[in-house]
Amino acid sequence: MTLQQLRYADGVAVYGSLSEASRRLFVTQPTLTEAIRALEEELRIAIFSRTSRGVTVTREGEEFLASARQILEDASRIQAKYTGKAVRMPQFAVSCQHYAFAVEAFIEVVRDNAAEAYDYTLRETVTSEIIDDVARLRSEIGVLYLSRRNGASLTKILKKEGLAFEELFVAKPHVFLAKGHPLAKVKLIRPEQLDDYPFISFEQGSENALYYSEEVMPAIDRKKNIRVRDRATMTNLFIGLNGYTIASGAVSRELNGPDVIAVPFKYDDEIRVGFIHRRDVPLSRVADAYVTALRKRLAKRKA
């Protein structure tokens, strides 16, 4: 087993296919395939499952890659310490619900962790994919929330997948709406006051269970519903249709836009926003920096 084989296995897992990994790693696909085959034969495990649609990491492969990535990280630190140049390109991926502060923290990490080359990924996606991304090692960090409504179900899923949830902050629900909305100047909005306005929520794909919803108040409680996929569309519907959504209250002027505000909402629940990670995998240097940026960003909002 060599460091090069570990790099190849890591690359296939990150890029999801032999062809893409060979292109990114500047190696021929036959060479890459043979290196992976020899590694699996030596370790007597199947790291990847091959199908007509590509390759996926097996359960044995997940455990192996957790150890392999730690070795590669350690090797990169040693190389950087004694030669001044790391052999491993910094890699980091985070999957998150549609939180502006998660994007702001990502921007801060990219700016502050200067490197000649890097390969970073930010996925704003549905809740089920966030959990699956972290469990399958496609992302080191996932950012989502727990509440009294979804907490029991999601906690069971996280435990089953070997994931830990670390709380970042607790917030009361707020109504996100446009500055020009008829309720914008109300100090505390009650649910019945929203009946005449469309509830804008994020679509969760094929996973329609209520505990996957990004909004603490489920759409089933509302008579006017519009589902969207991205934050920009949601903002446009706030302005164009007097729409609204229910969120934590953490508004970013830069990313949510100057026309979106948050008003306290009278609703019996709380939002515990946090991040998830694999219990058995130490966080990389970049992942640690991202968590620090999250905490710093949120601390500024509280101040």
Residue frames relative to the residue before (quaternion, step in Angstrom):
aa qw qx qy qz dx dy dz
M 1.0000 0.0000 0.0000 0.0000 0.00 0.00 0.00
T 0.0866 -0.8103 0.5795 0.0074 3.57 -0.83 1.02
L 0.6393 -0.5027 0.4043 0.4184 3.55 -1.30 0.29
Q 0.6157 0.5504 -0.3578 0.4357 3.59 1.03 -0.70
Q 0.6442 0.5092 -0.3254 0.4688 3.60 0.97 -0.79
L 0.6353 0.5191 -0.3283 0.4681 3.58 1.02 -0.78
R 0.6400 0.5166 -0.3234 0.4679 3.58 1.00 -0.80
Y 0.6491 0.5167 -0.3200 0.4575 3.58 0.97 -0.83
A 0.6620 0.5019 -0.3082 0.4635 3.59 0.90 -0.92
D 0.6397 0.5196 -0.3153 0.4706 3.57 1.00 -0.86
G 0.6608 0.5228 -0.3071 0.4424 3.57 0.95 -0.86
V 0.6454 0.5111 -0.3224 0.4672 3.59 0.95 -0.84
A 0.6522 0.5148 -0.3111 0.4613 3.58 1.00 -0.84
V 0.6781 0.5005 -0.2902 0.4533 3.59 0.93 -0.92
Y 0.7893 0.3568 -0.1775 0.4671 3.58 0.79 -1.02
G 0.4646 -0.7576 0.3854 0.2483 3.57 1.28 -0.05
S 0.7894 0.1418 -0.1178 0.5855 3.58 1.23 0.05
L 0.5799 -0.5945 0.4333 0.3500 3.54 -1.18 0.58
S 0.6565 0.5252 -0.3220 0.4353 3.57 0.95 -0.83
E 0.6834 0.4687 -0.2934 0.4766 3.59 0.91 -0.89
A 0.6398 0.5206 -0.3284 0.4602 3.59 1.01 -0.80
S 0.6533 0.5087 -0.3272 0.4553 3.60 0.92 -0.82
R 0.6407 0.5174 -0.3238 0.4658 3.60 1.05 -0.76
R 0.7057 0.4681 -0.2678 0.4596 3.58 0.87 -0.97
L 0.7349 0.4173 -0.2257 0.4846 3.58 1.06 -0.75
F 0.3900 -0.7537 0.4532 0.2726 3.59 1.33 0.06
V 0.5404 0.5542 -0.4293 0.4653 3.54 0.86 1.08
T 0.5354 -0.6183 0.4473 0.3619 3.59 -1.08 0.58
Q 0.5934 -0.5966 0.4020 0.3611 3.56 -1.11 0.63
P 0.6316 0.5160 -0.3614 0.4519 3.68 0.93 -0.67
T 0.6355 0.5192 -0.3317 0.4653 3.62 1.00 -0.79
L 0.6581 0.5091 -0.2990 0.4673 3.57 0.96 -0.90
T 0.6570 0.5183 -0.3039 0.4555 3.57 0.91 -0.93
E 0.6751 0.4918 -0.2929 0.4653 3.58 0.91 -0.91
A 0.6371 0.5265 -0.3340 0.4531 3.62 1.01 -0.76
I 0.6588 0.4904 -0.3049 0.4822 3.58 0.97 -0.82
R 0.6409 0.5281 -0.3283 0.4501 3.59 0.95 -0.88
A 0.6719 0.4968 -0.2961 0.4627 3.59 0.92 -0.92
L 0.6386 0.5252 -0.3226 0.4608 3.58 1.02 -0.77
E 0.6668 0.4908 -0.3013 0.4730 3.58 0.90 -0.90
E 0.6448 0.5201 -0.3181 0.4609 3.57 1.02 -0.79
E 0.6570 0.5112 -0.3080 0.4606 3.58 0.97 -0.86
L 0.7477 0.3970 -0.2139 0.4875 3.60 0.90 -0.94
R 0.3164 -0.7806 0.4750 0.2547 3.57 1.31 -0.30
I 0.5846 0.5013 -0.4132 0.4861 3.53 0.94 1.01
A 0.3808 -0.6598 0.5815 0.2855 3.54 -1.30 0.27
I 0.2518 -0.7857 0.5488 0.1345 3.57 -0.42 1.20
F 0.8009 0.1580 -0.0544 0.5749 3.54 1.04 -0.84
S 0.2892 -0.6999 0.6229 0.1964 3.49 -1.30 0.53
R 0.2314 -0.7963 0.5472 0.1138 3.59 -0.66 1.11
T 0.0317 0.7715 -0.6343 0.0388 3.55 -0.96 0.93
S 0.6807 -0.4731 0.3557 0.4315 3.55 -1.29 0.08
R 0.6890 0.4735 -0.2701 0.4776 3.59 1.25 -0.44
G 0.7470 -0.3455 0.2127 0.5267 3.60 1.26 0.08
V 0.5599 -0.5812 0.4541 0.3776 3.56 -1.17 -0.59
T 0.0978 -0.7651 0.6330 0.0661 3.54 -1.17 0.66
V 0.5119 -0.6481 0.4722 0.3081 3.56 -1.15 0.63
T 0.3704 -0.7197 0.5434 0.2226 3.58 -0.92 0.92
R 0.6689 -0.4657 0.3689 0.4468 3.58 -1.26 0.12
E 0.6340 0.5027 -0.3247 0.4898 3.60 1.02 -0.78
G 0.6496 0.5375 -0.3071 0.4414 3.53 1.03 -0.84
E 0.6053 0.5577 -0.3511 0.4465 3.59 1.07 -0.72
E 0.6656 0.4914 -0.2997 0.4750 3.57 0.93 -0.91
F 0.6504 0.5139 -0.3169 0.4609 3.57 0.95 -0.86
L 0.6930 0.4917 -0.2880 0.4416 3.60 0.82 -0.97
A 0.5751 0.5734 -0.3796 0.4432 3.58 1.13 -0.60
S 0.6924 0.4495 -0.2650 0.4983 3.59 0.97 -0.89
A 0.6417 0.5451 -0.3254 0.4303 3.58 0.97 -0.87
R 0.6761 0.4988 -0.3027 0.4500 3.58 0.92 -0.87
Q 0.6170 0.5262 -0.3487 0.4700 3.56 1.10 -0.63
I 0.6333 0.5204 -0.3228 0.4733 3.59 1.03 -0.79
L 0.6680 0.4981 -0.2999 0.4644 3.59 0.91 -0.90
E 0.6307 0.5259 -0.3261 0.4683 3.57 1.04 -0.77
D 0.6612 0.5035 -0.2971 0.4702 3.58 0.96 -0.91
A 0.6484 0.5205 -0.3136 0.4586 3.57 0.98 -0.87
S 0.6445 0.5240 -0.3140 0.4599 3.57 1.04 -0.80
R 0.6412 0.5214 -0.3250 0.4598 3.59 1.01 -0.79
I 0.6499 0.5122 -0.3141 0.4654 3.58 0.96 -0.89
Q 0.6556 0.5176 -0.3085 0.4551 3.55 0.92 -0.93
A 0.6693 0.5007 -0.2972 0.4615 3.58 0.94 -0.91
K 0.6491 0.5443 -0.3173 0.4263 3.58 0.99 -0.85
Y 0.8064 0.3288 -0.1528 0.4671 3.56 0.81 -0.97
T 0.7620 0.3171 -0.2034 0.5267 3.59 1.16 -0.34
G 0.4459 -0.6985 0.4484 0.3349 3.56 1.24 -0.36
K 0.7443 0.3065 -0.1987 0.5591 3.58 1.27 0.05
A 0.3239 -0.7597 0.5338 0.1817 3.58 -0.69 1.10
V 0.4142 -0.7102 0.5136 0.2455 3.56 -1.06 0.75
R 0.7070 0.4324 -0.2503 0.5006 3.58 1.18 -0.42
M 0.3965 -0.7004 0.5424 0.2408 3.56 -0.75 1.05
P 0.4891 -0.6606 0.4677 0.3250 3.63 -0.79 0.90
Q 0.0302 -0.7893 0.6129 -0.0194 3.55 -0.86 1.02
F 0.1450 0.7766 -0.6025 0.1135 3.54 -1.01 0.80
A 0.0010 -0.7812 0.6242 -0.0076 3.55 -1.07 0.79
V 0.0499 -0.7708 0.6349 0.0160 3.53 -1.07 0.84
S 0.1535 -0.7540 0.6320 0.0920 3.55 -1.09 0.80
C 0.0464 0.8359 -0.5405 0.0840 3.58 -0.76 0.95
Q 0.5269 -0.5397 0.5346 0.3812 3.46 -1.37 0.28
H 0.6697 -0.5503 0.3287 0.3751 3.58 -1.24 0.26
Y 0.2232 0.7761 -0.5423 0.2318 3.55 0.49 1.30
A 0.4376 -0.7080 0.4903 0.2586 3.56 -0.74 1.07
F 0.6490 0.5294 -0.3392 0.4282 3.61 0.95 -0.79
A 0.6051 0.5480 -0.3603 0.4514 3.62 1.13 -0.56
V 0.6427 0.4963 -0.3094 0.4949 3.57 1.10 -0.72
E 0.6426 0.5295 -0.3239 0.4492 3.60 0.95 -0.86
A 0.6501 0.5075 -0.3140 0.4703 3.60 0.99 -0.83
F 0.6215 0.5380 -0.3322 0.4625 3.58 1.06 -0.78
I 0.6391 0.5237 -0.3175 0.4652 3.57 0.95 -0.89
E 0.6520 0.5272 -0.3076 0.4498 3.57 0.95 -0.89
V 0.6561 0.5105 -0.3124 0.4598 3.59 0.96 -0.84
V 0.6527 0.5083 -0.3203 0.4616 3.58 0.92 -0.87
R 0.6785 0.4947 -0.2923 0.4576 3.59 0.95 -0.86
D 0.7538 0.4355 -0.2193 0.4405 3.57 0.87 -0.97
N 0.7114 0.3973 -0.2531 0.5215 3.61 1.13 -0.55
A 0.1046 -0.8450 0.5237 0.0265 3.51 0.46 1.27
A 0.1300 0.7629 -0.6240 0.1080 3.55 -0.99 0.89
E 0.5685 -0.6034 0.4320 0.3552 3.55 -1.13 0.64
A 0.7853 0.0134 0.0124 0.6188 3.55 1.15 -0.66
Y 0.0921 0.7793 -0.6169 0.0602 3.57 -1.12 0.63
D 0.2081 -0.7521 0.6129 0.1239 3.54 -1.32 0.31
Y 0.0848 0.8168 -0.5545 0.1346 3.58 -0.03 1.34
T 0.1155 -0.7869 0.6041 0.0502 3.56 -1.15 0.66
L 0.0610 -0.7576 0.6493 0.0274 3.56 -1.04 0.89
R 0.0441 -0.8071 0.5885 -0.0147 3.56 -0.61 1.17
E 0.1186 -0.7263 0.6727 0.0765 3.57 -0.72 1.07
T 0.1739 0.8201 -0.5079 0.1981 3.55 -0.29 1.23
V 0.6888 -0.4725 0.3488 0.4251 3.57 -1.31 -0.07
T 0.6873 -0.5352 0.3118 0.3794 3.54 -1.20 0.62
S 0.6656 0.5107 -0.3192 0.4408 3.59 0.85 -0.90
E 0.6656 0.4938 -0.3047 0.4693 3.60 1.03 -0.74
I 0.5753 0.5649 -0.3815 0.4522 3.60 1.10 -0.59
I 0.6762 0.4862 -0.2869 0.4733 3.56 0.86 -0.99
D 0.6813 0.4873 -0.2924 0.4615 3.58 0.90 -0.92
D 0.6188 0.5527 -0.3459 0.4381 3.61 0.99 -0.78
V 0.7064 0.4482 -0.2708 0.4762 3.58 0.87 -0.94
A 0.6467 0.5213 -0.3233 0.4533 3.58 0.97 -0.82
R 0.7443 0.3884 -0.2100 0.5011 3.60 1.02 -0.81
L 0.5075 -0.6948 0.3841 0.3350 3.60 1.32 0.23
R 0.3863 0.6911 -0.5179 0.3238 3.58 1.11 0.53
S 0.7638 0.1276 -0.0895 0.6264 3.58 1.25 -0.50
E 0.4452 -0.6780 0.5132 0.2806 3.56 -1.11 0.68
I 0.7953 0.1990 -0.0462 0.5708 3.54 1.04 -0.90
G 0.0585 -0.7572 0.6480 0.0574 3.53 -1.18 0.68
V 0.1836 -0.7878 0.5811 0.0900 3.59 -0.92 0.89
L 0.2165 0.7576 -0.5837 0.1960 3.57 -0.69 1.16
Y 0.4017 -0.7164 0.5101 0.2554 3.58 -1.24 -0.07
L 0.2213 -0.7173 0.6385 0.1695 3.52 -1.37 0.36
S 0.0322 -0.7770 0.6285 0.0162 3.56 -1.16 0.61
R 0.6878 -0.4405 0.3433 0.4637 3.56 -1.25 -0.02
R 0.6482 0.5364 -0.3206 0.4351 3.56 1.11 -0.66
N 0.8174 0.2533 -0.1270 0.5015 3.60 0.82 -0.92
G 0.4616 0.7574 -0.4026 0.2261 3.58 1.28 -0.41
A 0.6796 0.4995 -0.3103 0.4386 3.59 0.80 -0.95
S 0.6874 0.4880 -0.2865 0.4552 3.59 0.88 -0.95
L 0.7079 0.4537 -0.2798 0.4634 3.58 0.81 -0.96
T 0.6098 0.5515 -0.3596 0.4413 3.61 1.03 -0.68
K 0.6363 0.5167 -0.3256 0.4713 3.60 1.02 -0.75
I 0.6590 0.5042 -0.3078 0.4656 3.57 0.96 -0.86
L 0.6517 0.5167 -0.3153 0.4569 3.58 0.93 -0.87
K 0.6504 0.5151 -0.3131 0.4621 3.57 0.96 -0.86
K 0.6482 0.5261 -0.3106 0.4545 3.57 0.95 -0.90
E 0.7274 0.4266 -0.2299 0.4859 3.59 1.03 -0.81
G 0.5007 -0.6779 0.4188 0.3381 3.60 1.25 0.05
L 0.4876 0.6720 -0.4151 0.3720 3.56 1.15 0.65
A 0.2738 -0.7383 0.5949 0.1614 3.56 -1.17 0.69
F 0.2294 -0.7473 0.6089 0.1347 3.57 -1.15 0.73
E 0.0604 -0.7920 0.6075 0.0082 3.57 -0.78 1.06
E 0.3969 -0.7632 0.4680 0.2027 3.54 -0.60 1.21
L 0.2572 -0.7587 0.5828 0.1362 3.55 -1.07 0.85
F 0.7640 -0.2150 0.1453 0.5907 3.58 0.96 -0.84
V 0.3071 -0.7132 0.5988 0.1960 3.54 -1.33 0.37
A 0.0102 -0.8116 0.5830 -0.0365 3.58 -0.85 0.95
K 0.4433 -0.6242 0.5676 0.3027 3.50 -1.28 0.43
P 0.5855 -0.5943 0.4051 0.3740 3.62 -1.05 0.62
H 0.1033 -0.7660 0.6329 0.0448 3.53 -1.15 0.77
V 0.3945 -0.6707 0.5692 0.2655 3.55 -1.27 0.47
F 0.2093 -0.7458 0.6213 0.1179 3.57 -0.82 1.06
L 0.1997 0.7658 -0.5897 0.1607 3.58 -0.80 1.04
A 0.6349 -0.5426 0.3912 0.3865 3.55 -1.30 0.18
K 0.6369 -0.5448 0.3923 0.3791 3.55 -1.20 0.57
G 0.7189 0.4532 -0.2476 0.4654 3.59 1.09 -0.69
H 0.4067 0.7204 -0.4707 0.3067 3.60 1.28 0.08
P 0.5934 -0.6005 0.4028 0.3536 3.63 -1.04 0.74
L 0.7274 0.4096 -0.2426 0.4942 3.62 1.14 -0.53
A 0.3712 0.7836 -0.4509 0.2119 3.59 1.27 0.02
K 0.7520 0.3910 -0.2169 0.4843 3.61 1.04 -0.67
V 0.4442 0.6695 -0.4648 0.3720 3.57 1.31 0.20
K 0.4424 -0.7233 0.4635 0.2574 3.61 -0.87 0.88
L 0.7865 0.0180 0.0011 0.6173 3.60 1.11 -0.66
I 0.2172 -0.8012 0.5495 0.0946 3.57 -0.57 1.19
R 0.2496 -0.7503 0.5971 0.1349 3.56 -1.00 0.90
P 0.6553 -0.5486 0.3367 0.3953 3.65 -1.06 0.64
E 0.6752 0.5115 -0.3149 0.4281 3.61 0.89 -0.85
Q 0.5983 0.5729 -0.3665 0.4238 3.58 1.17 -0.43
L 0.6740 0.5072 -0.2789 0.4591 3.58 1.26 -0.40
D 0.4139 0.7696 -0.4341 0.2190 3.59 1.26 -0.21
D 0.7230 0.4565 -0.2527 0.4528 3.60 1.01 -0.74
Y 0.6881 0.4638 -0.2707 0.4879 3.59 1.29 -0.07
P 0.5249 -0.6559 0.4371 0.3212 3.62 -1.05 0.69
F 0.3386 -0.7204 0.5779 0.1799 3.52 -1.01 0.96
I 0.1701 -0.7973 0.5752 0.0666 3.58 -0.59 1.17
S 0.0496 0.8056 -0.5862 0.0704 3.59 -0.64 1.09
F 0.5209 -0.6331 0.4735 0.3221 3.55 -1.26 0.40
E 0.4681 -0.6800 0.5009 0.2598 3.53 -0.89 1.03
Q 0.2446 -0.7974 0.5396 0.1148 3.57 -0.97 0.87
G 0.5677 -0.6319 0.3782 0.3681 3.57 1.16 0.51
S 0.8126 -0.2390 0.1896 0.4967 3.56 -1.00 -0.85
E 0.6319 0.5199 -0.3317 0.4695 3.59 1.27 -0.29
N 0.0311 -0.8612 0.5061 -0.0333 3.56 -0.01 1.31
A 0.3683 0.7315 -0.5013 0.2791 3.61 1.23 0.12
L 0.5682 -0.6378 0.4004 0.3316 3.58 -0.94 0.89
Y 0.6635 0.5306 -0.3315 0.4103 3.60 1.01 -0.69
Y 0.6131 0.5266 -0.3651 0.4621 3.62 1.25 -0.04
S 0.4593 0.7068 -0.4408 0.3084 3.60 1.23 -0.22
E 0.4197 -0.7007 0.5167 0.2566 3.59 -1.08 0.71
E 0.6851 0.4549 -0.2724 0.4995 3.56 1.23 -0.33
V 0.4998 -0.6945 0.4291 0.2894 3.56 -0.83 1.01
M 0.6980 0.3376 -0.2445 0.5823 3.59 1.20 -0.47
P 0.3571 -0.7732 0.4734 0.2247 3.64 -0.46 1.09
A 0.6124 -0.5804 0.4050 0.3523 3.55 -1.19 0.65
I 0.5554 0.6288 -0.3898 0.3798 3.58 1.15 -0.55
D 0.6472 0.5238 -0.3079 0.4604 3.59 1.21 -0.50
R 0.6924 0.4659 -0.2581 0.4867 3.60 1.25 -0.24
K 0.3976 -0.7339 0.4979 0.2353 3.60 -1.07 0.67
K 0.7358 0.2799 -0.1987 0.5838 3.61 1.25 -0.31
N 0.0602 0.8325 -0.5411 0.1022 3.58 -0.41 1.21
I 0.0052 0.7481 -0.6636 -0.0046 3.53 -1.12 0.79
R 0.1695 -0.7895 0.5842 0.0811 3.59 -0.84 0.99
V 0.0838 -0.7996 0.5946 0.0073 3.56 -0.96 0.90
R 0.4574 -0.6927 0.4951 0.2565 3.54 -1.34 0.18
D 0.8211 0.1849 -0.0820 0.5337 3.62 1.03 -0.59
R 0.6550 -0.5645 0.3608 0.3495 3.52 -1.27 0.60
A 0.6300 0.5502 -0.3431 0.4275 3.60 0.99 -0.78
T 0.6474 0.5064 -0.3163 0.4738 3.58 0.97 -0.83
M 0.6277 0.5371 -0.3351 0.4530 3.56 0.98 -0.86
T 0.6546 0.5154 -0.3110 0.4573 3.59 0.91 -0.91
N 0.6446 0.5248 -0.3191 0.4553 3.59 0.96 -0.84
L 0.6810 0.4789 -0.2853 0.4750 3.58 1.03 -0.78
F 0.5436 0.5711 -0.4029 0.4648 3.59 1.18 -0.44
I 0.7336 0.4406 -0.2257 0.4657 3.53 0.85 -1.05
G 0.7499 0.4422 -0.2328 0.4336 3.59 0.82 -1.00
L 0.8088 0.2546 -0.1122 0.5180 3.59 1.07 -0.71
N 0.4226 -0.6826 0.4705 0.3661 3.59 1.26 0.04
G 0.2681 0.7766 -0.5195 0.2349 3.55 1.00 0.86
Y 0.1474 -0.7760 0.6072 0.0860 3.55 -1.31 0.11
T 0.0921 -0.7507 0.6412 0.1295 3.52 -1.36 0.11
I 0.4118 -0.6868 0.5403 0.2586 3.56 -1.31 0.20
A 0.1298 0.8017 -0.5665 0.1396 3.59 -0.65 1.11
S 0.7636 -0.4386 0.2690 0.3901 3.53 -1.36 -0.13
G 0.5362 -0.6186 0.4198 0.3918 3.58 1.13 -0.50
A 0.5568 0.5957 -0.3940 0.4241 3.61 1.28 -0.11
V 0.0079 -0.8240 0.5635 -0.0581 3.57 0.00 1.34
S 0.1749 -0.7599 0.6174 0.1040 3.56 -1.02 0.85
R 0.4016 -0.7199 0.5123 0.2407 3.57 -0.63 1.11
E 0.6611 0.5270 -0.3104 0.4346 3.58 1.01 -0.83
L 0.8029 0.3100 -0.1457 0.4879 3.60 0.87 -0.94
N 0.6896 0.4260 -0.2871 0.5105 3.62 1.06 -0.61
G 0.4935 -0.6556 0.4271 0.3797 3.55 1.23 -0.45
P 0.5950 -0.6159 0.3924 0.3358 3.58 -1.17 0.57
D 0.6766 0.5259 -0.2877 0.4276 3.58 1.20 -0.39
V 0.6351 0.5169 -0.3333 0.4673 3.61 1.26 0.05
I 0.0467 -0.7940 0.6061 -0.0070 3.56 -0.91 0.98
A 0.3107 -0.7228 0.5824 0.2046 3.57 -1.32 0.25
V 0.0983 -0.7886 0.6068 0.0186 3.57 -0.86 1.03
P 0.5403 -0.6281 0.4390 0.3476 3.65 -0.87 0.87
F 0.2185 -0.7872 0.5733 0.0625 3.55 -1.06 0.93
K 0.3551 -0.7276 0.5470 0.2129 3.57 -0.88 0.95
Y 0.3331 0.7191 -0.5237 0.3124 3.55 -0.02 1.34
D 0.4009 -0.7635 0.4645 0.2016 3.56 -0.74 1.07
D 0.5677 0.5174 -0.4582 0.4474 3.55 0.23 1.31
E 0.1957 -0.7536 0.6052 0.1658 3.56 -1.30 0.06
I 0.3708 -0.7311 0.5425 0.1837 3.52 -1.21 0.61
R 0.1080 -0.7827 0.6123 0.0303 3.59 -0.61 1.19
V 0.1028 -0.8138 0.5714 0.0255 3.56 -0.10 1.30
G 0.1563 0.7937 -0.5742 0.1261 3.57 -0.90 0.89
F 0.4225 -0.6756 0.5259 0.2975 3.55 -1.27 -0.22
I 0.2731 -0.7467 0.5869 0.1528 3.53 -1.20 0.62
H 0.0329 0.7758 -0.6295 0.0281 3.54 -1.24 0.57
R 0.6118 -0.5391 0.4197 0.3987 3.55 -1.24 0.30
R 0.4808 -0.6847 0.4694 0.2823 3.58 -0.85 0.98
D 0.7589 0.4197 -0.2009 0.4555 3.57 0.98 -0.86
V 0.6820 0.4569 -0.2856 0.4945 3.60 1.25 0.11
P 0.3648 -0.7215 0.5389 0.2367 3.63 -0.61 1.06
L 0.4996 -0.6569 0.4708 0.3118 3.57 -1.03 0.73
S 0.4790 -0.6563 0.5038 0.2935 3.56 -1.07 0.74
R 0.7021 -0.4479 0.3379 0.4385 3.55 -1.31 0.19
V 0.6804 0.4803 -0.2992 0.4657 3.59 0.91 -0.88
A 0.6333 0.5224 -0.3361 0.4616 3.60 1.01 -0.75
D 0.6223 0.5269 -0.3323 0.4741 3.58 1.03 -0.77
A 0.6522 0.5128 -0.3090 0.4649 3.56 0.98 -0.87
Y 0.6405 0.5247 -0.3265 0.4559 3.58 1.03 -0.76
V 0.6454 0.5063 -0.3235 0.4717 3.61 0.93 -0.84
T 0.6336 0.5211 -0.3232 0.4717 3.59 1.01 -0.82
A 0.6568 0.5051 -0.3079 0.4677 3.59 0.97 -0.83
L 0.6093 0.5446 -0.3458 0.4611 3.59 1.05 -0.72
R 0.6927 0.4792 -0.2816 0.4595 3.56 0.81 -1.06
K 0.6564 0.5091 -0.3144 0.4595 3.59 0.96 -0.85
R 0.6476 0.5256 -0.3144 0.4533 3.56 0.95 -0.90
L 0.6986 0.4646 -0.2715 0.4715 3.59 0.91 -0.90
A 0.6045 0.5498 -0.3563 0.4532 3.58 1.10 -0.64
K 0.6302 0.5315 -0.3318 0.4586 3.59 1.03 -0.74
R 0.6437 0.5282 -0.3255 0.4479 3.58 1.03 -0.75
K 0.6656 0.5037 -0.3006 0.4615 3.57 1.09 -0.73
A 0.6154 0.5969 -0.3405 0.3861 3.57 1.11 -0.76
